Amino acid sequence: MTLFTHDPDEAVAAIGDGATVMIGGFGPAGQPVELVEALVRSGARDLTVVNNNAGNGDTGLAMLIGKGRVRKVICSFPRQSDSHHFDARYRAGEIELELVPQGNLAERIRAGGAGIGGFFTPTGYGTQLAEGKETREIDGRGYVLELPLTADFALVKAHSADGMGNLTYRKTARNFGPVMATAAAHTIVQVSSVVPTGGMDPEVVVTPGIFVDTVVEIPVAEPAPEEVGQ
């Protein structure tokens, strides 16, 4: 049964030291900031985080890294103009990085959720990213064996849920959420609204409720009329 709550601290309370946590989002788009902030407050440390990048600015994942709670990051692009918390920790030797090309990252997570033991991809063949990995020539082209990624927990941001935990997403905020929801032993999702069971068109469901363990409803504040020019 899916647990429904309005308390992000309650939702992440089971995440302990040493856990592997997938965090959805493509930069700020789709990042479950309130859940990550609750993870910061929980005090969990020595975490391995799977995310598309290594955090932006001073919020969300960047805050978690800045607090020294993350031991290892698995991501596709760790450095950008405002990734100063990761930069400082990495240069100090305080955080480990596993760099994964973005397509490989998505497919490794998808493979983890689908129970696939690995896949061969041409991406990274002949580069440092292939060092130590099995390679194979298929039809005259070099390929690298990539292994699946799974996690103890996934933190995902969706748009809405129904009473069974079925999820819809909003535009680009969808990004890694659907594959991460399938690849974790326990998936925690924040949504802006929960609709009654039967109130969601089955055709718009992206993540079936069978992959969702906890739903946290965090309504999005509507902008004041003067803020939208009315």
Stockholm file with secondary structure:
# STOCKHOLM 1.0

chainA/1-230         MTLFTHDPDEAVAAIGDGATVMIGGFGPAGQPVELVEALVRSGARDLTVVNNNAGNGDTGLAMLIGKGRVRKVICSFPRQSDSHHFDARYRAGEIELELVPQGNLAERIRAGGAGIGGFFTPTGYGTQLAEGKETREIDGRGYVLELPLTADFALVKAHSADGMGNLTYRKTARNFGPVMATAAAHTIVQVSSVVPTGGMDPEVVVTPGIFVDTVVEIPVAEPAPEEVGQ
#=GR chainA/1-230 SS CCEEESCHHHHTTTCCTTCEEEECCBTTBTCCHHHHHHHHHHTCCSEEEECSBSCCTTSTHHHHHHTTCEEEEEESBCCCTTCHHHHHHHHTTCSEEEECCHHHHHHHHHHHHHTCCCEEESTTTTSGGGTTSCEEEETTEEEEEECCCCEEEEEEECSEEETTCCEECCGGGGTTHHHHHHHEEEEEEEESEEECTTCSCGGGCSBCGGGCSEEEECCCCCCCGGGTTC
#=GC SS_cons         CCEEESCHHHHTTTCCTTCEEEECCBTTBTCCHHHHHHHHHHTCCSEEEECSBSCCTTSTHHHHHHTTCEEEEEESBCCCTTCHHHHHHHHTTCSEEEECCHHHHHHHHHHHHHTCCCEEESTTTTSGGGTTSCEEEETTEEEEEECCCCEEEEEEECSEEETTCCEECCGGGGTTHHHHHHHEEEEEEEESEEECTTCSCGGGCSBCGGGCSEEEECCCCCCCGGGTTC
//
